[in-house]
Amino acid sequence: MYTFIGKRLLVAIPTLLIISIFVFSLQKLLPGDPVLSMAGEERDPKIIEFLREKYRLNDPVVYQYGYWLKGAVSGDLGISLRTNQPVLTLVAEKLPVTIQLAVMSMIFAFVIGIPMGILAAVKKNTVIDFLANIVALCGLSVPNFWLGIMLILLISVKLHWLPASGYQPFFDDPLRSIQTMLMPSFVLGNALAATLMRHTRSSMLSVLSTDYIRTARAKGLPEAAVVLSHSFRNAILPVVTVSTLLFGELLAGAVLTEQIFTIPGFGKLIVDAVFNRDYAVVQGVVLCTAVGFIGMNLIADVLYVLLNPRLRAAL
């Protein structure tokens, strides 16, 4: 197992390097000059030149990337051009928000998607299966920003059940924090639930048609035991893989949802950084997101081995 994990980590290193080069290069193609906005309205040539020297913007792009990479390896992701704060500080502020949103969204996705997928597979070609597929199709088709706006109008404006927007840190006020996160989490979880439902249904259908399931039914086992203990335990492997990848995508930040509900997470941070030409923040957030996504891929591989006895025996 340790050898398996070590090989995956070795593959992650060149992946992160390629991602950093790609993002750093694309940033330089953005129109505008961050120094001009930092210099103020007068734009004194001396101040502009000072800022360019301070942030090494006069150096060739290759040298700029080399300076950034050297700092990143030592744990320094640079300084924000707009706020003059360390990028690591900004990431540390936004990461708990994004993690909370991602966790709550996945809870909604699991609660809605997996039971629907199991039920649709067991009741294949029935009205229940048809309705479950319609719900999944709606979840995939309805835009998140539209659903978010409709929920704000109904739940917040009309019924006054939940706050329309804003964010409260969890450890400051847990109840208020959960209340502010319920609607954006449901918006994201609804779309993810549709994906999980489709994968759960497909995986369950393939398992339910196997010989050992027919044998279990022939032995007189209760249907609930056949479906949950025998079928779902073997059908869960693809679902686990998809779930970890979906969680990795959530760690990248949900831009539209965070903008609608005014949630200060990774999505809002990187959008603001792109508009402000804050190169260090964009590069730092993308790198942290890539690390999170690769980490979730690694967790998916490990869980796949732990849940599959044949792979576990091979290792």
Protein Blocks (a to p, Z undefined) as FASTA:
>chain_A
ZZmmmmmmmmmmmmmmmmmmmmmmmmmmpgcjfklmmnojnopaklmmmmmmmnopmpcf
klmmmmmmmmmmnopabjafklopafklmmmmmmmmmmmmmmmmmmmmmmmmmmmmmmmm
mmgoiaklmmmmmmmmmmmmmcfklmmmmmmmmmmmmnomacfbdcddfklommlmmmmm
mmmmmmmmmmmmmmmmmmmmmmmmmmmmpmklmmmmmnopafklmmmmmmmmmmmmmmmm
mmmmmmmmmmnopfklmmmnopabfklmmmmmmmnopaklmmmmmmmmmmmmmmmmmmmm
mmmmmmmmklmmmZZ
